[in-house]
Amino acid sequence: MFRLVDGRLEVLLGHPGGPFWEGRHEGAWTMPKGGIERGESALDGAIREFKEETGFEVAPPFLELGAIVQRSGKRVQAWAFEGDCDPAQVASNLTTTEWPPRSGRIITIPEIDQVQFFDLDSARRAINAGQAELLDRLASHLSNKI
């Protein structure tokens, strides 16, 4: 999700939930994303995952941003859409994780514990480094508006 405020681009990023990410800021934020289910198109998967991780509605048109590969090897295919929301109203789905690692103790955490709109420069510092290229692609798509 992105919005234009007085000709300035702002993007919505999510902060991963759970104790591993607690207190981490720079490089920790991410575009809401996830896996594609069997029989689902990549775009349909992106729409579903955005709704599941944020609780916010999605509306076309969608700008295709292409794919990147993160350092972990995870391939991320992304789209952007213009919209707005109240970040305080985020309602993420829950997942489980083992914490502490190798303890055998399973805890339930939100996939995203908060969302925030960032201007482009702040987003580049906050986002997972492997996803920064997607911000540049979005800015390029919107260059006539910003």
N, C-alpha and C positions, 0 to 999 in steps of 0.2 A: 504494500500500500504506500502510495506517495500522495503528497499534497503540495500545492503551490501557494505560498503565503507571500503576498506583495512581491511576486516575481522570483521568490526564492524557493528552491526545491527542498522539501523535507521528506524523509523516508521513515517508515515505521520499522523498528527492529525489536526483536524479542530477546530477553535475557533468559538463558536456560535455568531451569529450577534445580533444586537439590544442593546438598552441602558442598559438592565439588566446585560449583560455580559461585558459591556464596562469597561476596566481597571482591569478586573479579569483575573488572570493567573493561579495560582496554583489550581489544581482541576477543572478547567473550561474547558479544552480542551477535545475533544471527538474523537472517531472513527466516520467517516461519517456513518450515519445510518438512518433508518426510518422505516415506516410501510410497511407491505406486502399487496399488492392489491389483490382483489378477483381473484382466479384462478392462482395466481402467486406462484411459489415455493419460499422458503426462500432465496435460493441462487440467483434466478433471481431478487428478491426484493432488495437484498444487492447490486447486480451489478447496478441496476437501480438507487437506492438511492445514491450510490457513484458517479455515473456520474452526477446526478442532483445537488448534493451538492458541487461538485468540478469542474465539466466540464472536468475532465480527463478521458481518456480511461482506461478500465479494460482488463486484459489479463490473461487467464489461464496459468499454473495450479493454482488451488485454494487450500489453506490449511485450512481445517475445524478446527476452534478453539473452537467449541462448544458454549454453552449458559451460560449466567450469569444472575442474577437478581440484578438490581440496588436498592439502598435504596428506591427509589420512587416506587418500585414494577415493573418497566418496565423490561421486559425480552428482552435481547439482544442476538441474535444468530449471530456469526461472522465467517468470512472467511478472509484470508489474501492472497495477491498475490504480487509477486515481480515486481517492476516497478520503474519508475523515472518520475519526472515532475519538472517544474519550479513553485515553490509556488507562485510567483508573478502573474502567469497566472490563478489563481483560478477564476472560474466563477460559482458562486452558484445561485441556483434558489431563488426566493423570496417567502416570506410568510408574513402574517399579524399578528399583535398582538395588544392588547390593552395597550396603554402606555400614561400616567402613569396608573398603575392598578386601576380598578374600575372607570376610568375617562370617559369611553364611547368613547374615542378618539382612532381610529384605525390607526396604522402606518404600513408601508411596510418596511420589513427588509430582508437582505440576511440570509438564514439559517446558512451559514458559512461565516464569514467576512474575514477570513484568514486561510491559512494552513501553516504548517511548519514541516520539518523533525526534529525529536528529537532522540538523542541517547537513549538507553534503560533506563538509570538512570534518565535522564531529563524527559523522557516520563512518568515514574512512578510518578513523582512529579506533572507534568502538567495535566495528564488525570483525568477525573472523577474517584474517588476512586473505584467505583463499576466495572469499566472496567479494572483495573490494572491486574486482574487475566488473562485477555485475552493476555496481553503483555507477561506474564510469560509463557503462553501456546505457544505463537509464538516462544519465545526464546527456549523453550524445543524442538519444531519441528526442529529448525535450529541449535541445539547444536553442530552438527558435522561441521558446517560452521563458527561459531563465537567463 
